[in-house]
């Protein structure tokens, strides 16, 4: 499971293996909108839809964390 933290005014996603990916709130909002568009228009298989939903849930939690931390 990937977790999200706030570090140096960035949202940092940390995978189970320890790798980190950093992004800004603005970029995450853009990525979220793109993912929603893909879910609505392109994703057809149940497995892809399940992955997209998990990713969308993670993005939502990260955005809430960003808002709570004043980003």
PDB file of N, H, CA, C and O in Angstrom:
ATOM      1  N   UNK A   1       0.844  -1.181   0.000  1.00  0.00           N
ATOM      2  CA  UNK A   1       0.000   0.000   0.000  1.00  0.00           C
ATOM      3  C   UNK A   1       0.887   1.242   0.000  1.00  0.00           C
ATOM      4  O   UNK A   1       1.873   1.310   0.734  1.00  0.00           O
ATOM      5  N   UNK A   2       0.540   2.191  -0.805  1.00  0.00           N
ATOM      6  H   UNK A   2      -0.260   2.135  -1.401  1.00  0.00           H
ATOM      7  CA  UNK A   2       1.269   3.443  -0.884  1.00  0.00           C
ATOM      8  C   UNK A   2       0.673   4.437   0.104  1.00  0.00           C
ATOM      9  O   UNK A   2      -0.545   4.520   0.260  1.00  0.00           O
ATOM     10  N   UNK A   3       1.540   5.183   0.763  1.00  0.00           N
ATOM     11  H   UNK A   3       2.530   5.116   0.636  1.00  0.00           H
ATOM     12  CA  UNK A   3       1.115   6.218   1.701  1.00  0.00           C
ATOM     13  C   UNK A   3       1.535   7.578   1.172  1.00  0.00           C
ATOM     14  O   UNK A   3       2.415   7.683   0.317  1.00  0.00           O
ATOM     15  N   UNK A   4       0.900   8.611   1.687  1.00  0.00           N
ATOM     16  H   UNK A   4       0.185   8.526   2.381  1.00  0.00           H
ATOM     17  CA  UNK A   4       1.242   9.979   1.303  1.00  0.00           C
ATOM     18  C   UNK A   4       1.584  10.775   2.553  1.00  0.00           C
ATOM     19  O   UNK A   4       0.932  10.652   3.589  1.00  0.00           O
ATOM     20  N   UNK A   5       2.624  11.594   2.428  1.00  0.00           N
ATOM     21  H   UNK A   5       3.154  11.694   1.585  1.00  0.00           H
ATOM     22  CA  UNK A   5       3.015  12.505   3.496  1.00  0.00           C
ATOM     23  C   UNK A   5       3.272  13.876   2.883  1.00  0.00           C
ATOM     24  O   UNK A   5       3.358  14.015   1.663  1.00  0.00           O
ATOM     25  N   UNK A   6       3.394  14.876   3.732  1.00  0.00           N
ATOM     26  H   UNK A   6       3.324  14.763   4.723  1.00  0.00           H
ATOM     27  CA  UNK A   6       3.759  16.219   3.286  1.00  0.00           C
ATOM     28  C   UNK A   6       5.198  16.467   3.708  1.00  0.00           C
ATOM     29  O   UNK A   6       5.558  16.283   4.871  1.00  0.00           O
ATOM     30  N   UNK A   7       6.023  16.890   2.741  1.00  0.00           N
ATOM     31  H   UNK A   7       5.730  17.040   1.796  1.00  0.00           H
ATOM     32  CA  UNK A   7       7.412  17.221   3.034  1.00  0.00           C
ATOM     33  C   UNK A   7       7.814  18.409   2.162  1.00  0.00           C
ATOM     34  O   UNK A   7       7.678  18.363   0.939  1.00  0.00           O
ATOM     35  N   UNK A   8       8.301  19.453   2.787  1.00  0.00           N
ATOM     36  H   UNK A   8       8.412  19.490   3.780  1.00  0.00           H
ATOM     37  CA  UNK A   8       8.773  20.647   2.063  1.00  0.00           C
ATOM     38  C   UNK A   8       7.730  21.175   1.077  1.00  0.00           C
ATOM     39  O   UNK A   8       8.042  21.480  -0.074  1.00  0.00           O
ATOM     40  N   UNK A   9       6.492  21.274   1.549  1.00  0.00           N
ATOM     41  H   UNK A   9       6.239  21.026   2.484  1.00  0.00           H
ATOM     42  CA  UNK A   9       5.374  21.800   0.758  1.00  0.00           C
ATOM     43  C   UNK A   9       5.063  20.967  -0.478  1.00  0.00           C
ATOM     44  O   UNK A   9       4.454  21.466  -1.424  1.00  0.00           O
ATOM     45  N   UNK A  10       5.473  19.713  -0.477  1.00  0.00           N
ATOM     46  H   UNK A  10       5.968  19.308   0.291  1.00  0.00           H
ATOM     47  CA  UNK A  10       5.146  18.783  -1.550  1.00  0.00           C
ATOM     48  C   UNK A  10       4.434  17.568  -0.959  1.00  0.00           C
ATOM     49  O   UNK A  10       4.612  17.232   0.212  1.00  0.00           O
ATOM     50  N   UNK A  11       3.637  16.928  -1.783  1.00  0.00           N
ATOM     51  H   UNK A  11       3.492  17.201  -2.735  1.00  0.00           H
ATOM     52  CA  UNK A  11       3.011  15.665  -1.411  1.00  0.00           C
ATOM     53  C   UNK A  11       3.971  14.573  -1.855  1.00  0.00           C
ATOM     54  O   UNK A  11       4.369  14.519  -3.019  1.00  0.00           O
ATOM     55  N   UNK A  12       4.338  13.708  -0.927  1.00  0.00           N
ATOM     56  H   UNK A  12       4.015  13.751   0.018  1.00  0.00           H
ATOM     57  CA  UNK A  12       5.279  12.633  -1.232  1.00  0.00           C
ATOM     58  C   UNK A  12       4.557  11.307  -1.052  1.00  0.00           C
ATOM     59  O   UNK A  12       4.048  11.002   0.026  1.00  0.00           O
ATOM     60  N   UNK A  13       4.519  10.516  -2.138  1.00  0.00           N
ATOM     61  H   UNK A  13       4.933  10.764  -3.014  1.00  0.00           H
ATOM     62  CA  UNK A  13       3.958   9.174  -2.078  1.00  0.00           C
ATOM     63  C   UNK A  13       5.095   8.210  -1.787  1.00  0.00           C
ATOM     64  O   UNK A  13       6.140   8.259  -2.435  1.00  0.00           O
ATOM     65  N   UNK A  14       4.891   7.328  -0.808  1.00  0.00           N
ATOM     66  H   UNK A  14       4.042   7.288  -0.281  1.00  0.00           H
ATOM     67  CA  UNK A  14       5.910   6.351  -0.424  1.00  0.00           C
ATOM     68  C   UNK A  14       5.320   4.959  -0.629  1.00  0.00           C
ATOM     69  O   UNK A  14       4.305   4.609  -0.027  1.00  0.00           O
ATOM     70  N   UNK A  15       5.971   4.167  -1.488  1.00  0.00           N
ATOM     71  H   UNK A  15       6.796   4.452  -1.977  1.00  0.00           H
ATOM     72  CA  UNK A  15       5.489   2.816  -1.762  1.00  0.00           C
ATOM     73  C   UNK A  15       5.916   1.863  -0.653  1.00  0.00           C
ATOM     74  O   UNK A  15       6.732   2.212   0.200  1.00  0.00           O
ATOM     75  N   UNK A  16       5.356   0.659  -0.673  1.00  0.00           N
ATOM     76  H   UNK A  16       4.693   0.376  -1.366  1.00  0.00           H
ATOM     77  CA  UNK A  16       5.730  -0.350   0.314  1.00  0.00           C
ATOM     78  C   UNK A  16       7.221  -0.645   0.261  1.00  0.00           C
ATOM     79  O   UNK A  16       7.833  -0.937   1.288  1.00  0.00           O
ATOM     80  N   UNK A  17       7.805  -0.572  -0.922  1.00  0.00           N
ATOM     81  H   UNK A  17       7.308  -0.335  -1.756  1.00  0.00           H
ATOM     82  CA  UNK A  17       9.227  -0.833  -1.088  1.00  0.00           C
ATOM     83  C   UNK A  17      10.118   0.320  -0.668  1.00  0.00           C
ATOM     84  O   UNK A  17      11.341   0.186  -0.648  1.00  0.00           O
ATOM     85  N   UNK A  18       9.514   1.450  -0.332  1.00  0.00           N
ATOM     86  H   UNK A  18       8.520   1.558  -0.348  1.00  0.00           H
ATOM     87  CA  UNK A  18      10.280   2.593   0.140  1.00  0.00           C
ATOM     88  C   UNK A  18      10.593   3.638  -0.910  1.00  0.00           C
ATOM     89  O   UNK A  18      11.172   4.675  -0.587  1.00  0.00           O
ATOM     90  N   UNK A  19      10.221   3.391  -2.174  1.00  0.00           N
ATOM     91  H   UNK A  19       9.750   2.549  -2.436  1.00  0.00           H
ATOM     92  CA  UNK A  19      10.492   4.407  -3.187  1.00  0.00           C
ATOM     93  C   UNK A  19       9.532   5.579  -3.004  1.00  0.00           C
ATOM     94  O   UNK A  19       8.394   5.406  -2.568  1.00  0.00           O
ATOM     95  N   UNK A  20      10.008   6.769  -3.345  1.00  0.00           N
ATOM     96  H   UNK A  20      10.933   6.910  -3.700  1.00  0.00           H
ATOM     97  CA  UNK A  20       9.239   7.992  -3.136  1.00  0.00           C
ATOM     98  C   UNK A  20       9.020   8.731  -4.445  1.00  0.00           C
ATOM     99  O   UNK A  20       9.891   8.766  -5.315  1.00  0.00           O
ATOM    100  N   UNK A  21       7.840   9.320  -4.563  1.00  0.00           N
ATOM    101  H   UNK A  21       7.133   9.292  -3.857  1.00  0.00           H
ATOM    102  CA  UNK A  21       7.500  10.181  -5.687  1.00  0.00           C
ATOM    103  C   UNK A  21       6.909  11.454  -5.111  1.00  0.00           C
ATOM    104  O   UNK A  21       5.975  11.407  -4.310  1.00  0.00           O
ATOM    105  N   UNK A  22       7.453  12.592  -5.519  1.00  0.00           N
ATOM    106  H   UNK A  22       8.212  12.631  -6.169  1.00  0.00           H
ATOM    107  CA  UNK A  22       7.021  13.879  -4.988  1.00  0.00           C
ATOM    108  C   UNK A  22       6.238  14.646  -6.048  1.00  0.00           C
ATOM    109  O   UNK A  22       6.564  14.590  -7.234  1.00  0.00           O
ATOM    110  N   UNK A  23       5.210  15.358  -5.614  1.00  0.00           N
ATOM    111  H   UNK A  23       4.945  15.403  -4.651  1.00  0.00           H
ATOM    112  CA  UNK A  23       4.416  16.170  -6.526  1.00  0.00           C
ATOM    113  C   UNK A  23       3.863  17.382  -5.776  1.00  0.00           C
ATOM    114  O   UNK A  23       3.903  17.442  -4.547  1.00  0.00           O
ATOM    115  N   UNK A  24       3.360  18.319  -6.522  1.00  0.00           N
ATOM    116  H   UNK A  24       3.327  18.270  -7.521  1.00  0.00           H
ATOM    117  CA  UNK A  24       2.709  19.482  -5.921  1.00  0.00           C
ATOM    118  C   UNK A  24       1.201  19.255  -5.888  1.00  0.00           C
ATOM    119  O   UNK A  24       0.680  18.366  -6.562  1.00  0.00           O
ATOM    120  N   UNK A  25       0.518  20.059  -5.106  1.00  0.00           N
ATOM    121  H   UNK A  25       0.941  20.781  -4.559  1.00  0.00           H
ATOM    122  CA  UNK A  25      -0.942  19.945  -5.048  1.00  0.00           C
ATOM    123  C   UNK A  25      -1.545  20.244  -6.417  1.00  0.00           C
ATOM    124  O   UNK A  25      -2.465  19.551  -6.852  1.00  0.00           O
ATOM    125  N   UNK A  26      -1.042  21.260  -7.092  1.00  0.00           N
ATOM    126  H   UNK A  26      -0.295  21.823  -6.739  1.00  0.00           H
ATOM    127  CA  UNK A  26      -1.579  21.622  -8.406  1.00  0.00           C
ATOM    128  C   UNK A  26      -1.424  20.468  -9.394  1.00  0.00           C
ATOM    129  O   UNK A  26      -2.349  20.166 -10.148  1.00  0.00           O
ATOM    130  N   UNK A  27      -0.269  19.828  -9.392  1.00  0.00           N
ATOM    131  H   UNK A  27       0.483  20.073  -8.780  1.00  0.00           H
ATOM    132  CA  UNK A  27      -0.046  18.705 -10.300  1.00  0.00           C
ATOM    133  C   UNK A  27      -0.946  17.532  -9.932  1.00  0.00           C
ATOM    134  O   UNK A  27      -1.476  16.858 -10.815  1.00  0.00           O
ATOM    135  N   UNK A  28      -1.122  17.284  -8.640  1.00  0.00           N
ATOM    136  H   UNK A  28      -0.691  17.831  -7.923  1.00  0.00           H
ATOM    137  CA  UNK A  28      -1.981  16.180  -8.211  1.00  0.00           C
ATOM    138  C   UNK A  28      -3.435  16.445  -8.606  1.00  0.00           C
ATOM    139  O   UNK A  28      -4.145  15.521  -9.003  1.00  0.00           O
ATOM    140  N   UNK A  29      -3.878  17.683  -8.504  1.00  0.00           N
ATOM    141  H   UNK A  29      -3.301  18.433  -8.182  1.00  0.00           H
ATOM    142  CA  UNK A  29      -5.235  18.017  -8.946  1.00  0.00           C
ATOM    143  C   UNK A  29      -5.384  17.769 -10.443  1.00  0.00           C
ATOM    144  O   UNK A  29      -6.416  17.265 -10.887  1.00  0.00           O
ATOM    145  N   UNK A  30      -4.367  18.118 -11.222  1.00  0.00           N
ATOM    146  H   UNK A  30      -3.529  18.527 -10.861  1.00  0.00           H
ATOM    147  CA  UNK A  30      -4.386  17.866 -12.667  1.00  0.00           C
ATOM    148  C   UNK A  30      -4.405  16.363 -12.944  1.00  0.00           C
ATOM    149  O   UNK A  30      -5.184  15.893 -13.774  1.00  0.00           O
ATOM    150  N   UNK A  31      -3.554  15.612 -12.252  1.00  0.00           N
ATOM    151  H   UNK A  31      -2.921  15.993 -11.578  1.00  0.00           H
ATOM    152  CA  UNK A  31      -3.507  14.160 -12.436  1.00  0.00           C
ATOM    153  C   UNK A  31      -4.836  13.513 -12.064  1.00  0.00           C
ATOM    154  O   UNK A  31      -5.274  12.566 -12.717  1.00  0.00           O
ATOM    155  N   UNK A  32      -5.475  14.023 -11.016  1.00  0.00           N
ATOM    156  H   UNK A  32      -5.119  14.792 -10.486  1.00  0.00           H
ATOM    157  CA  UNK A  32      -6.772  13.493 -10.589  1.00  0.00           C
ATOM    158  C   UNK A  32      -7.821  13.720 -11.672  1.00  0.00           C
ATOM    159  O   UNK A  32      -8.592  12.815 -11.989  1.00  0.00           O
ATOM    160  N   UNK A  33      -7.852  14.911 -12.234  1.00  0.00           N
ATOM    161  H   UNK A  33      -7.225  15.646 -11.977  1.00  0.00           H
ATOM    162  CA  UNK A  33      -8.814  15.215 -13.302  1.00  0.00           C
ATOM    163  C   UNK A  33      -8.578  14.320 -14.517  1.00  0.00           C
ATOM    164  O   UNK A  33      -9.533  13.843 -15.130  1.00  0.00           O
ATOM    165  N   UNK A  34      -7.314  14.091 -14.867  1.00  0.00           N
ATOM    166  H   UNK A  34      -6.538  14.479 -14.369  1.00  0.00           H
ATOM    167  CA  UNK A  34      -6.993  13.221 -15.999  1.00  0.00           C
ATOM    168  C   UNK A  34      -7.428  11.785 -15.724  1.00  0.00           C
ATOM    169  O   UNK A  34      -7.947  11.113 -16.615  1.00  0.00           O
ATOM    170  N   UNK A  35      -7.221  11.311 -14.499  1.00  0.00           N
ATOM    171  H   UNK A  35      -6.800  11.857 -13.775  1.00  0.00           H
ATOM    172  CA  UNK A  35      -7.619   9.955 -14.140  1.00  0.00           C
ATOM    173  C   UNK A  35      -9.137   9.804 -14.196  1.00  0.00           C
ATOM    174  O   UNK A  35      -9.639   8.800 -14.700  1.00  0.00           O
ATOM    175  N   UNK A  36      -9.864  10.781 -13.689  1.00  0.00           N
ATOM    176  H   UNK A  36      -9.456  11.597 -13.279  1.00  0.00           H
ATOM    177  CA  UNK A  36     -11.330  10.738 -13.753  1.00  0.00           C
ATOM    178  C   UNK A  36     -11.779  10.682 -15.208  1.00  0.00           C
ATOM    179  O   UNK A  36     -12.686   9.922 -15.545  1.00  0.00           O
ATOM    180  N   UNK A  37     -11.161  11.471 -16.066  1.00  0.00           N
ATOM    181  H   UNK A  37     -10.424  12.089 -15.792  1.00  0.00           H
ATOM    182  CA  UNK A  37     -11.500  11.465 -17.493  1.00  0.00           C
ATOM    183  C   UNK A  37     -11.238  10.086 -18.098  1.00  0.00           C
ATOM    184  O   UNK A  37     -12.062   9.577 -18.859  1.00  0.00           O
ATOM    185  N   UNK A  38     -10.097   9.477 -17.764  1.00  0.00           N
ATOM    186  H   UNK A  38      -9.428   9.890 -17.146  1.00  0.00           H
ATOM    187  CA  UNK A  38      -9.791   8.136 -18.284  1.00  0.00           C
ATOM    188  C   UNK A  38     -10.803   7.114 -17.794  1.00  0.00           C
ATOM    189  O   UNK A  38     -11.228   6.246 -18.556  1.00  0.00           O
ATOM    190  N   UNK A  39     -11.192   7.209 -16.527  1.00  0.00           N
ATOM    191  H   UNK A  39     -10.847   7.914 -15.908  1.00  0.00           H
ATOM    192  CA  UNK A  39     -12.188   6.275 -15.984  1.00  0.00           C
ATOM    193  C   UNK A  39     -13.502   6.412 -16.756  1.00  0.00           C
ATOM    194  O   UNK A  39     -14.142   5.415 -17.090  1.00  0.00           O
ATOM    195  N   UNK A  40     -13.890   7.643 -17.032  1.00  0.00           N
ATOM    196  H   UNK A  40     -13.370   8.453 -16.761  1.00  0.00           H
ATOM    197  CA  UNK A  40     -15.166   7.892 -17.699  1.00  0.00           C
ATOM    198  C   UNK A  40     -15.152   7.522 -19.179  1.00  0.00           C
ATOM    199  O   UNK A  40     -16.191   7.161 -19.731  1.00  0.00           O
ATOM    200  N   UNK A  41     -13.993   7.605 -19.827  1.00  0.00           N
ATOM    201  H   UNK A  41     -13.149   7.898 -19.378  1.00  0.00           H
ATOM    202  CA  UNK A  41     -13.978   7.464 -21.286  1.00  0.00           C
ATOM    203  C   UNK A  41     -13.190   6.285 -21.837  1.00  0.00           C
ATOM    204  O   UNK A  41     -13.502   5.812 -22.929  1.00  0.00           O
ATOM    205  N   UNK A  42     -12.187   5.795 -21.130  1.00  0.00           N
ATOM    206  H   UNK A  42     -11.933   6.179 -20.242  1.00  0.00           H
ATOM    207  CA  UNK A  42     -11.284   4.836 -21.759  1.00  0.00           C
ATOM    208  C   UNK A  42     -11.173   3.494 -21.065  1.00  0.00           C
ATOM    209  O   UNK A  42     -10.959   2.480 -21.730  1.00  0.00           O
ATOM    210  N   UNK A  43     -11.311   3.456 -19.772  1.00  0.00           N
ATOM    211  H   UNK A  43     -11.485   4.280 -19.232  1.00  0.00           H
ATOM    212  CA  UNK A  43     -11.079   2.214 -19.044  1.00  0.00           C
ATOM    213  C   UNK A  43     -12.296   1.314 -19.184  1.00  0.00           C
ATOM    214  O   UNK A  43     -13.420   1.703 -18.865  1.00  0.00           O
ATOM    215  N   UNK A  44     -12.047   0.096 -19.672  1.00  0.00           N
ATOM    216  H   UNK A  44     -11.134  -0.220 -19.932  1.00  0.00           H
ATOM    217  CA  UNK A  44     -13.144  -0.833 -19.924  1.00  0.00           C
ATOM    218  C   UNK A  44     -13.087  -2.069 -19.033  1.00  0.00           C
ATOM    219  O   UNK A  44     -14.129  -2.563 -18.603  1.00  0.00           O
ATOM    220  N   UNK A  45     -11.894  -2.576 -18.748  1.00  0.00           N
ATOM    221  H   UNK A  45     -11.047  -2.175 -19.097  1.00  0.00           H
ATOM    222  CA  UNK A  45     -11.806  -3.831 -17.996  1.00  0.00           C
ATOM    223  C   UNK A  45     -11.984  -3.591 -16.504  1.00  0.00           C
ATOM    224  O   UNK A  45     -11.647  -2.527 -15.984  1.00  0.00           O
ATOM    225  N   UNK A  46     -12.514  -4.590 -15.834  1.00  0.00           N
ATOM    226  H   UNK A  46     -12.788  -5.454 -16.256  1.00  0.00           H
ATOM    227  CA  UNK A  46     -12.733  -4.498 -14.390  1.00  0.00           C
ATOM    228  C   UNK A  46     -11.415  -4.357 -13.634  1.00  0.00           C
ATOM    229  O   UNK A  46     -11.349  -3.638 -12.637  1.00  0.00           O
ATOM    230  N   UNK A  47     -10.364  -5.037 -14.099  1.00  0.00           N
ATOM    231  H   UNK A  47     -10.417  -5.621 -14.909  1.00  0.00           H
ATOM    232  CA  UNK A  47      -9.081  -4.952 -13.392  1.00  0.00           C
ATOM    233  C   UNK A  47      -8.487  -3.549 -13.506  1.00  0.00           C
ATOM    234  O   UNK A  47      -7.960  -3.016 -12.529  1.00  0.00           O
ATOM    235  N   UNK A  48      -8.569  -2.954 -14.685  1.00  0.00           N
ATOM    236  H   UNK A  48      -8.996  -3.387 -15.478  1.00  0.00           H
ATOM    237  CA  UNK A  48      -8.083  -1.584 -14.854  1.00  0.00           C
ATOM    238  C   UNK A  48      -8.917  -0.614 -14.032  1.00  0.00           C
ATOM    239  O   UNK A  48      -8.386   0.333 -13.452  1.00  0.00           O
ATOM    240  N   UNK A  49     -10.213  -0.848 -13.983  1.00  0.00           N
ATOM    241  H   UNK A  49     -10.645  -1.618 -14.454  1.00  0.00           H
ATOM    242  CA  UNK A  49     -11.102   0.018 -13.214  1.00  0.00           C
ATOM    243  C   UNK A  49     -10.792  -0.076 -11.723  1.00  0.00           C
ATOM    244  O   UNK A  49     -10.818   0.935 -11.021  1.00  0.00           O
ATOM    245  N   UNK A  50     -10.502  -1.268 -11.239  1.00  0.00           N
ATOM    246  H   UNK A  50     -10.481  -2.089 -11.809  1.00  0.00           H
ATOM    247  CA  UNK A  50     -10.164  -1.443  -9.823  1.00  0.00           C
ATOM    248  C   UNK A  50      -8.885  -0.689  -9.472  1.00  0.00           C
ATOM    249  O   UNK A  50      -8.814  -0.035  -8.432  1.00  0.00           O
ATOM    250  N   UNK A  51      -7.882  -0.777 -10.331  1.00  0.00           N
ATOM    251  H   UNK A  51      -7.939  -1.309 -11.176  1.00  0.00           H
ATOM    252  CA  UNK A  51      -6.620  -0.062 -10.101  1.00  0.00           C
ATOM    253  C   UNK A  51      -6.858   1.443 -10.134  1.00  0.00           C
ATOM    254  O   UNK A  51      -6.337   2.174  -9.292  1.00  0.00           O
ATOM    255  N   UNK A  52      -7.635   1.901 -11.094  1.00  0.00           N
ATOM    256  H   UNK A  52      -8.058   1.307 -11.778  1.00  0.00           H
ATOM    257  CA  UNK A  52      -7.926   3.333 -11.208  1.00  0.00           C
ATOM    258  C   UNK A  52      -8.670   3.841  -9.976  1.00  0.00           C
ATOM    259  O   UNK A  52      -8.395   4.940  -9.494  1.00  0.00           O
ATOM    260  N   UNK A  53      -9.603   3.053  -9.470  1.00  0.00           N
ATOM    261  H   UNK A  53      -9.826   2.160  -9.861  1.00  0.00           H
ATOM    262  CA  UNK A  53     -10.343   3.462  -8.269  1.00  0.00           C
ATOM    263  C   UNK A  53      -9.426   3.545  -7.056  1.00  0.00           C
ATOM    264  O   UNK A  53      -9.535   4.477  -6.259  1.00  0.00           O
ATOM    265  N   UNK A  54      -8.526   2.581  -6.912  1.00  0.00           N
ATOM    266  H   UNK A  54      -8.437   1.825  -7.560  1.00  0.00           H
ATOM    267  CA  UNK A  54      -7.566   2.620  -5.803  1.00  0.00           C
ATOM    268  C   UNK A  54      -6.681   3.855  -5.906  1.00  0.00           C
ATOM    269  O   UNK A  54      -6.420   4.528  -4.908  1.00  0.00           O
ATOM    270  N   UNK A  55      -6.225   4.146  -7.110  1.00  0.00           N
ATOM    271  H   UNK A  55      -6.437   3.599  -7.920  1.00  0.00           H
ATOM    272  CA  UNK A  55      -5.379   5.321  -7.328  1.00  0.00           C
ATOM    273  C   UNK A  55      -6.154   6.597  -7.020  1.00  0.00           C
ATOM    274  O   UNK A  55      -5.627   7.512  -6.388  1.00  0.00           O
ATOM    275  N   UNK A  56      -7.386   6.654  -7.462  1.00  0.00           N
ATOM    276  H   UNK A  56      -7.814   5.910  -7.976  1.00  0.00           H
ATOM    277  CA  UNK A  56      -8.219   7.826  -7.204  1.00  0.00           C
ATOM    278  C   UNK A  56      -8.445   8.018  -5.706  1.00  0.00           C
ATOM    279  O   UNK A  56      -8.437   9.148  -5.219  1.00  0.00           O
ATOM    280  N   UNK A  57      -8.643   6.937  -4.983  1.00  0.00           N
ATOM    281  H   UNK A  57      -8.649   6.019  -5.379  1.00  0.00           H
ATOM    282  CA  UNK A  57      -8.815   7.024  -3.528  1.00  0.00           C
ATOM    283  C   UNK A  57      -7.539   7.546  -2.869  1.00  0.00           C
ATOM    284  O   UNK A  57      -7.605   8.371  -1.958  1.00  0.00           O
ATOM    285  N   UNK A  58      -6.381   7.071  -3.325  1.00  0.00           N
ATOM    286  H   UNK A  58      -6.328   6.400  -4.065  1.00  0.00           H
ATOM    287  CA  UNK A  58      -5.104   7.545  -2.797  1.00  0.00           C
ATOM    288  C   UNK A  58      -4.930   9.034  -3.081  1.00  0.00           C
ATOM    289  O   UNK A  58      -4.529   9.791  -2.197  1.00  0.00           O
ATOM    290  N   UNK A  59      -5.229   9.456  -4.306  1.00  0.00           N
ATOM    291  H   UNK A  59      -5.555   8.840  -5.024  1.00  0.00           H
ATOM    292  CA  UNK A  59      -5.130  10.873  -4.656  1.00  0.00           C
ATOM    293  C   UNK A  59      -6.048  11.708  -3.770  1.00  0.00           C
ATOM    294  O   UNK A  59      -5.664  12.785  -3.312  1.00  0.00           O
ATOM    295  N   UNK A  60      -7.251  11.215  -3.532  1.00  0.00           N
ATOM    296  H   UNK A  60      -7.563  10.341  -3.904  1.00  0.00           H
ATOM    297  CA  UNK A  60      -8.195  11.939  -2.682  1.00  0.00           C
ATOM    298  C   UNK A  60      -7.668  12.110  -1.267  1.00  0.00           C
ATOM    299  O   UNK A  60      -7.765  13.192  -0.688  1.00  0.00           O
ATOM    300  N   UNK A  61      -7.105  11.033  -0.708  1.00  0.00           N
ATOM    301  H   UNK A  61      -7.026  10.154  -1.178  1.00  0.00           H
ATOM    302  CA  UNK A  61      -6.530  11.124   0.645  1.00  0.00           C
ATOM    303  C   UNK A  61      -5.359  12.102   0.659  1.00  0.00           C
ATOM    304  O   UNK A  61      -5.203  12.871   1.607  1.00  0.00           O
ATOM    305  N   UNK A  62      -4.544  12.077  -0.379  1.00  0.00           N
ATOM    306  H   UNK A  62      -4.670  11.452  -1.149  1.00  0.00           H
ATOM    307  CA  UNK A  62      -3.390  12.978  -0.445  1.00  0.00           C
ATOM    308  C   UNK A  62      -3.839  14.432  -0.559  1.00  0.00           C
ATOM    309  O   UNK A  62      -3.242  15.315   0.057  1.00  0.00           O
ATOM    310  N   UNK A  63      -4.878  14.684  -1.336  1.00  0.00           N
ATOM    311  H   UNK A  63      -5.362  13.966  -1.837  1.00  0.00           H
ATOM    312  CA  UNK A  63      -5.380  16.055  -1.454  1.00  0.00           C
ATOM    313  C   UNK A  63      -5.965  16.544  -0.140  1.00  0.00           C
ATOM    314  O   UNK A  63      -5.788  17.709   0.216  1.00  0.00           O
ATOM    315  N   UNK A  64      -6.655  15.682   0.583  1.00  0.00           N
ATOM    316  H   UNK A  64      -6.799  14.735   0.293  1.00  0.00           H
ATOM    317  CA  UNK A  64      -7.168  16.060   1.903  1.00  0.00           C
ATOM    318  C   UNK A  64      -6.016  16.371   2.856  1.00  0.00           C
ATOM    319  O   UNK A  64      -6.086  17.326   3.630  1.00  0.00           O
ATOM    320  N   UNK A  65      -4.971  15.575   2.800  1.00  0.00           N
ATOM    321  H   UNK A  65      -4.914  14.799   2.172  1.00  0.00           H
ATOM    322  CA  UNK A  65      -3.786  15.809   3.626  1.00  0.00           C
ATOM    323  C   UNK A  65      -3.159  17.155   3.275  1.00  0.00           C
ATOM    324  O   UNK A  65      -2.763  17.913   4.161  1.00  0.00           O
ATOM    325  N   UNK A  66      -3.073  17.446   1.985  1.00  0.00           N
ATOM    326  H   UNK A  66      -3.395  16.831   1.265  1.00  0.00           H
ATOM    327  CA  UNK A  66      -2.505  18.726   1.545  1.00  0.00           C
ATOM    328  C   UNK A  66      -3.337  19.898   2.061  1.00  0.00           C
ATOM    329  O   UNK A  66      -2.794  20.885   2.558  1.00  0.00           O
ATOM    330  N   UNK A  67      -4.645  19.780   1.940  1.00  0.00           N
ATOM    331  H   UNK A  67      -5.086  18.979   1.537  1.00  0.00           H
ATOM    332  CA  UNK A  67      -5.526  20.852   2.424  1.00  0.00           C
ATOM    333  C   UNK A  67      -5.375  21.037   3.929  1.00  0.00           C
ATOM    334  O   UNK A  67      -5.319  22.165   4.418  1.00  0.00           O
ATOM    335  N   UNK A  68      -5.309  19.939   4.654  1.00  0.00           N
ATOM    336  H   UNK A  68      -5.355  19.022   4.256  1.00  0.00           H
ATOM    337  CA  UNK A  68      -5.180  20.005   6.113  1.00  0.00           C
ATOM    338  C   UNK A  68      -3.860  20.644   6.539  1.00  0.00           C
ATOM    339  O   UNK A  68      -3.750  21.182   7.640  1.00  0.00           O
ATOM    340  N   UNK A  69      -2.857  20.579   5.656  1.00  0.00           N
ATOM    341  H   UNK A  69      -2.947  20.141   4.761  1.00  0.00           H
ATOM    342  CA  UNK A  69      -1.549  21.147   5.962  1.00  0.00           C
ATOM    343  C   UNK A  69      -1.321  22.498   5.285  1.00  0.00           C
ATOM    344  O   UNK A  69      -0.192  22.980   5.208  1.00  0.00           O
ATOM    345  N   UNK A  70      -2.397  23.096   4.800  1.00  0.00           N
ATOM    346  H   UNK A  70      -3.315  22.704   4.863  1.00  0.00           H
ATOM    347  CA  UNK A  70      -2.307  24.441   4.248  1.00  0.00           C
ATOM    348  C   UNK A  70      -1.664  24.549   2.887  1.00  0.00           C
ATOM    349  O   UNK A  70      -1.203  25.628   2.515  1.00  0.00           O
ATOM    350  N   UNK A  71      -1.618  23.477   2.136  1.00  0.00           N
ATOM    351  H   UNK A  71      -1.992  22.600   2.438  1.00  0.00           H
ATOM    352  CA  UNK A  71      -1.044  23.547   0.782  1.00  0.00           C
ATOM    353  C   UNK A  71      -2.094  23.904  -0.237  1.00  0.00           C
ATOM    354  O   UNK A  71      -1.791  24.006  -1.426  1.00  0.00           O
TER     355      UNK A  71
END
